[in-house]
Structure formats: C-alpha cells, structure tokens
Amino acid sequence: MQSNFLKQSNEQRRDLILNGSVSATILFLSVPTLMMGLIQSAIPVIDGLFLNNLVGTQAASAVTYCTPIVNMISALAQGVSVAGMAIIGQSNGNGDFKHSRKISTQIIVFTFLLGFLLAPLLIALAFPISAHVNEEISHDVFVYLALSACVTPFSFMESIYNSIKNANGKPEDTFVRMVIMLILKIIFSALFIVVFHWGLVGSVMASLASNFLITGWMYYELFLKKTGERFVLKGFRFDWTIINTLLRIGFPAMLSSLMLNLGFFLINNEVEKYGAVVLNGQGIANNITSICFILPSSFGSAVTTMVSMNVGANQPEKAKKACLVGCVISAITAALLIALVVPLSSKLTVLFTRDTSVLAVANQALHIYTYSVIGFGICMVQQGAFIGLGKTRITLFISLLRVWLLRYIFILVTEQFLSFYSVFWGNLFSNYMAAIITTILIFRIKWISDINY
C-alpha cells in the first residue's frame, strides 16, 4: 500500500481493492470509516449532553422520540445512497471512470431535489404526531419536527457524498467531513444554547448552520475544485436509465430504512407511555451505545466497496472472502467494546444527568444494549455484502425481520412481564437472531451481481 494513500486516484484505489490482501485492505478502508463512526456517534452525544444538562429532561425526551420520525424521511436518501454506492462501485470495478462520474452527478442532483420536495412533509407530520403524544413533550416534539425540515435537503446531500466517496474506495474523505461537522456542531450548540439560551430551538439551529456550511464545502470539492475527477453540471440533463436503475436497486433499501425507523417509532410509543423519565433514560443509553453499534457495523461499508468492485471485476471468491473476514473483524471489535463499556456504564450515564430515576433506567438499558453489539455488527457487515451485490431485497427482508418480527413482536408479547425492559431485551434478542439468519443466507447465495443497467 502506498504511504500517500490520501492522494491516490480512483484507478490506484481500485487496484488496491482488487489485488491487495483482503484483511489488510478491509482494515485499510475501514480505519477512516471507524474514525468517522466515532465522530458521527459523537454528534448525538453532544446533543444529549447540551440538552440534558442545560435544557432539561423533556426536551431531551422529545428528541429521542422524534429521531426515528426524522430518519423515516431520511430513509429515501439512505436508499438512494446504498444503491448509488453499489452502481458506482461496480462501474469503477469495470474501469469505466467516466461513466462513474456521470452516475455520481445524476445521483447528486436527483437526491438534492428530492430533499427539498420532502422537507414540507416533515412539517405536516409535526401537527398530528405532537397532538397524540404525552403532554409533557408535545410542544417540544412539534418544534423539533417542524424545524428539522430545514435540515433535510442538506442531510440528503451528505448521504450521497458519503456513498460516492465510499464507492470510490475513499472513506477518509467522509471522515474529514464528519470531523468538520462535529467541530461546527459544538461551536454552534455553545453559541445558540449556552450564549443565546435558545434551548431546543438552538439545538436544531446548530444542526442547520453546520449542515449548510458542510454542504457548501462539499459542493466546492465535487464541482469546483480543479481535479481530473471533478463533476460537471454544465449541460446537465437527467439520464432516466440511470435514475430508473437507481430507484430499482434503491427502493428495497429505502423501504427497509423506512420500515426500520417506523418500527423504532412504534417502539418509542411503547416507551413514551411510561413518561419522559423512562424515554429519557432510553435516550441516554442510545446515545452512549451508538458508538458501540456504529464501530462494528462500520466494516460494512468497506465490505460493500470490496464486494461491488470484485464482483464487477469477476472475482467472486475474493468478494465472498471479504465478507467473511469483515464479519470476524467486526465481532472482535464488538467484544472489545463490551469489555470497555460495561464496567464504565454508571460513570458514563452520570455525565448526562444527576436525576437518579433517569439514571436507574439508563444504566439497565445500557448494560443490555451493549451486549447485543456482536450480533448487530455481524448482521450489518453481511448486509453490506448484499448491497455490494445489488441484492437489496435481502437487506429489506432482514431489516423488517429484525425490527418488526423479532423485536417489536417480542416487546408486545413480553411487555406484560418485563414492563419497559422488554424494549431493551428485545434489542438483544433481535440482533443475535438476525445475525444467525444473515449468516445462513451468506453461505447460500450466488456471488454474482443483481445489477443490470
């Protein structure tokens, strides 16, 4: 591997992925993604620290409740991004970099416009949703949802940027973006919440300001910066063959993410009826364990890149090996995180609140959630392989199975015995069962592409 990997061209990165050592290449590609995962998971932690310590339990609970709703809108961008990653990766694997840049430009324009069209939907949803929640958090739920609509187009653009860079085997670029995002988020949160005392509104405004500046920087890098790989908007017209392929491959991933977050929303409804304290305790545990969940699953992006390129270059055995090696690395990472986080759980939760009733819930949830990360990481890596093959219908099936059948039904069946703790045990049960099922499927599939365009 070349020491100046940050300056490698798409052609050089392709050669590394197709001809390099599988385990070394996965680690090489995953280090920036792992680091980005740390930064990405730190953003909700920063929100949680500011909201819990300076705004209050109700505002923090409202954000916990609203997050799956916002993510349901973002599901469309996620679907397009995973499809784009597979299509661009296979185009790169074929060595057709000109067509790869054309695909990337089509996806960027289409997704950015889609974000603007969907933003009003989030505002419309704020009215009925806030009217049917606990009165403690109703007002904050409305404020958060309505204002978050302003962030939607920019978050769509960021999802596509990540998919393009990952498909090109350059995850370090997405890491740089996330570092800048985290720094901006801290600065604007301190300004709007601590200095201006805008409370929950300040938290959303901090996200808007950060995303606006980051999107401007991404536009410069992709379209204005003078490199041989920059994209061109002059004379742009939609190529509906590319868009149709994108939607065909992306629709299962869109539906998967949408239904996944709808499941989380329904689960939050089960928790919300126990009051703001329980919802906030769950939110604190989620903030902390987000790091544990993101790190093992971060290997999935590297596996998607390696599978898509190797399949595009007619190297199916190496694609399969990349998946299996990624699973082993993910499981080891998850085990190390469990050993680190569980002994420190009570010291971590107290950073968010001194309320003993909230801490009691948060500590129990954190213990149970943390032990489920091995199953989650393996499942996400294997879903990364399915995405790289273009088999996004399988990822849809697994996502629905994991959250709706294995988790939500588990909660409904056991809630009368376990109370709100059924949510935490349901997480553990569903993640390990999903990992077992995806492992069976991985050994049964044919390692050939499902993408035709």
N, C-alpha and C positions, 0 to 999 in steps of 0.2 A: 504494500500500500504506500502510496506516495505521501510524504510528510506535508506537502502543501495541498492536502485534500480539499481545503476550503475553496481553492481556486480551480478545482477540476471541472472540466467541461462535461456536458451530458454524455458525450462519447466515452470519455475516460471513466466516468462513474458507471456507465453500462458495462464496460469491460471488467471492472472490479466485481460487479454483481454476478456476471455470467461466468467468470473464470477464477474468482478468488475462493479462498476457503469459506465454507458455509458458516461455521460457527464464528469465525473471526469477522466475516462480513456482517452477520446479524448484529454482533456486538458493536461493530464499527458504525453501522447505520442507526443502531438503537441508542447509542450514547446521547446524541443530541435530542432524540425523542424522549428518552428518560429524563434528561435535564429539563426539557420542555414540560414534561409531565409534572415535575416538581413545581415549576413556575406556574403552570396552568392551575394546579390544585391549590397553590398559594393564594390565588385571586379570591375564591370564595372564603378562604380562611381570613383574609384581610377584611372582607365584607363582614364576616361574622364577628371578628374582634371589634371593629368600629361600631357595629350595630348593637351588639350585646352590652358592651361597656359604656357606650356614650348615648345611644338612642333608647334602648330598652327591649325587654323580652317580647313585647307584642310586635314590634317592627321586625325583629329577627325571625319570629314565628311566621309572619306574613311572607317574608322572602322564602323561607323553607317551603311554605305551602304553594307559592307561585312558581317556583323554579321549574317543575315539570310542565306547567302550562306554557311558559315561555319556550321551553325546549320542544314542545309539540309543534310550535311554529317553525323553530329552527330545524325540525326533522327534515323538511324539504331540502334545505341546504346540505344537511348531512348526507341525504340520499344522493343528491347530485355529486357531492364531493367524492363519495366512495366509488360511484360509477366512473367519474372522471379520472380518479386515480388508477382504476383498472384499465380503462381505454388508453389513457396517455402512457401508462407503463408498458402495455403491450405494443404500442406504436414505437416507443423507444427501444423495446426488445427487438423489433424488426429492423431497427436502424433508420426509421423514417422520421427524422427530427423536424423537418419542415412541416409535415402533417401534424406532428405532435404540437407544434406551436399554434397551428391553425385550430386544432381541437381546443387547446387551452383558451384561446381568445374567445371562441364561441361560448365556452362554459362560463367564463368570467362575465361577459355581457348579459347572458341569459339569467344567471343567478342574481346578479345585482339588480336587474329589473324586477325579478321575482320577489326580492326582498322588499322593494318599495310597494309592490302590489299587495303584499301580505301584512304590512305594518298596520293598516286600519283594522284588520281582523282582530288583532290583539286588543285594540281599544274597545271594539264592540264586545269582546268576550268579558272585559272588565266589569260591565254592568251586571249581567246575570250571575257571574261567579261570586262577586263581592256581596250580592244580595242573599246568597244561600250558604254563607259560612258563619262561623261563630262570631257574635257581635264584637268580641274582644279584638278581632283582627280585620273586621270587614272593611273599614276605611283604608287601612294600610294596604290591604290586598288590591283595592281599586286603584290607589295611587301608583303602586308598584307596576301593575299590569299596564295601565294606560301610558305611563312614562316609558316603560321598557320598549314600547312600539317604536320609539325614536331610534333605538339602538339596532333594530332588526336588520335594515339593509347593510349596515356596516359589518355586523357579525356574519351575514351571508357571504360577503366578500372575503372575510378572513378564513372561512371554511374552505373556500375554493383555492385560496392562496396556499393553504396547508396541503391540499390534495395535489396541486401541481408540483410543489417542491418535493413532496414525498414520492410522487410518481417518477420524478427525475433523479431520485436517489440522493436528494439534498435536504435531509431533515434538519440540518444545522441552521438553515435559513428560517425555518419555522421557530426554532429555539430563540434566535435573535429577536424575532418579532414578539415572542412572549415575554422575554426579559424587558423589552421596552414597554410593553403593555403593563407589566406588573409595576414598574417604576412610576409610570404615569398614573396608574390606579391609586397608588399610595399617596402621591402628591396631591391629586385632585380630591381624594377622600379626606385628607387632612385639611385641605382648603375649604371644601364645601360643608363638611360635618363638624370639624373642630373649630375652624375660624368663623365661618358664616352661620353655623348652627342650623343647617337646613334639614337635619335629620334624615329620614328615609328618602326624601327628595334629593338630598345631597349625594346619597349613595348611587342613585340612578344617574344623576348628572355627572358624577365622576366616571361612570362607565361610558356615558355618551361622549364626553370630552376625550377620553382615552381612545375609544374606538374611532372617532373622527380623525384624530391625528395619525393613528396607525394606518388607517385606510389610505390617507393621503401619501404616506411613506410607501405603502405597497404599490400604489399607482405609479409613483415615480420609478420604483425599482423594475416593475414589469414593463412599462410602456415608454418611459422617458430616458432611463439610464442607457448610455451608449455601449451596448454589448452585442455580440453576434446572436444572442439568444432572446433579445427583447421582442415583445409582441407589437403588432401593428394594427391600429384601429382604422387607418385611412382606407376608405372604400369598403368598410365592413358591411356585410350582409349576412343574415342568418343562413347557415347551411342546415336545412331541415333534416338531411340524412344523419348528420352528427347529432342534432338535437333529439331526433327520434330514437337513435341508439342510446343516447344518454338517458332519456326518460325510460326506455325499456329496461335497461340494466339498472337504473337508479330507483325505479318505482318500488321494487320489493324492499330496498334499503330505506326509502322514505317511509313506507308503510310500517316497516319494522321499528324505526325510531319513533314514529308517531304513536304506534300502539304500545311501545315500551314506556313512553312517558305518560300516556294515558293510564297505563297500569300504575305507575308511580303516583299519579294524581289521585286515583281511586284509593290507593294505599294511604296517601296523606289524609284523605277523607275519613278513613278508619281511625287514624291517629288524632285528627283535628277534633273529633267529638269528645276526646278526653281533656281538651283545653289547651291553652297556649303553653303551659309549663311542659307538658309531655311533647308537644310539637317542637318546642324549642330545644328540649333535650335531645330529641332525634336529630334535629338540625345540626347541633354541635357535634354529635357523633359522626354525622355525614361529612361535615367539614374536615374533621381530622382523618377519617378513613378514606376520604377522596384521594389522599396521597397514596395510601396503601393499595387502592384499586387501580389508580392510574399507572403506577410504575410497572407492575407485572403485565398489564394489558398493553403497555407502550410497545412491546415487542411485536404486536400485531401489525403495526404499520410497516415495520421492516420486513416482516414475512409477506405482507401484501406486495410490496415492491419486488422482493426476490421471486415470489411465485409468478407474478404477472410477467416480469422480464424473462424468466427462464422458460415459462410456457410459450411466450412469444418467440423465443429462440429455439424451440423444440428440444428443451432439456427437462422433460417431466420428472425424471428421477431426482434431479437436483432440486426441483421445486418441492417435491414431497419431503426430501431430507431437510430442507429449510424450515418447513412447518414443524417437523418433529423436534429438531434442535431448538427451535424457538419455544416450544412447549416446555422442554427441560429447563432452559434458562429462565423462563417465566416462573416456573414452580420454585426454583431455588431462590429467586428474588423475593417471591411472596413469603417463603418460610423465614428468610432473614428479617423481613419487615414485621412478621408476627412476633419474633423473638425480641425485636426492638420496642415495638409499640405497646404490647400488653403490659409489661412491667411499669411503663410510664403513664398509663392511661389516666390515673387520677391527677397527675401533675399537669397533663395536657388540658383536660377539661376545665380545670380551675382558672386557666388563662382567659376563658370566655365569660365566666360568671362566678359570683360568690353565693348565688342562690342554692341552698342545699337541696331543695326539692327538684330543681332542674338538674343539678349535678348527679343526683341519685339515678335519674333516668339516663342521662348521658353516659355515665360510667358503665352501666349494664349494657346499653346498646353498643358502646364502643368495643367491649370485650367480645360480644357475639359477632358483630360485623367483621372484626379484624380476622377472625379465624376462617372466614369464607373466601379470603382473597386468593388462595391457591386455586380453587375451583374456578373462580371468576377469571383469573389470568389465563389459565389453560383454554377456557372457552373462548376468550377474546382473541387469542393467538390463532386458534383454529378457524374462527370466523374471518380473521384476516386472510387466511389461505383461501377460503371460499370466495372472498371478494376478489382476490387476485386472479382466480379462475373465471370470474364473472358469474359465479353460482350464487347470486344474491338472494334467490328464492330460499335457499337453505338457511341463510342468515335470518331471513324473515321468520321462517319456521322456528328456529332456535330461540329468537328473541321473544316471540309470542309464547312459546312453551315455557321459557324460563320465568317470565314475569306473570303471565296470566294463569297458566295451568299450575305450574309447580309452586309459585309463590302466592298469588292472590287467593287461589282456592285453599291453599294451606292456611292462610290467615283467617279466612272465613270459617273454616272447619274448626280451627283450634282457638279462636278468639274467646270463646266462652270459658275456656280453661286457662288460657295464658294471658288474657286481657291484651293490653297493647304490646306486651312482649312477643306476641305471635308474629308481629311485623319483623322483629329482629331475628327470630328463629327461622322465619320463612325465607329471609335473605340467605342464611346459611344453607338451608336445605336445597333451595332452588339452584344456587350456584354450583354445588357439587353434582347434583343430578344432571344439570345442563352440560357440565364438563364430561361426564360419562357418556352422554348421548352424542356429543360432537366428536369424541374420540372414536366411537364406533363408526360414525359416518366417514371420518377421515380415512379409515382403513378400507372403506368400501367404495369410495368414489373413483372415477377415472380422472387422471390428471391431464385433462385436455380443456382448452378454452371453450367457454359457452358464449363468447363474444363474436358476433358476425356483423361487419359494417363495411 
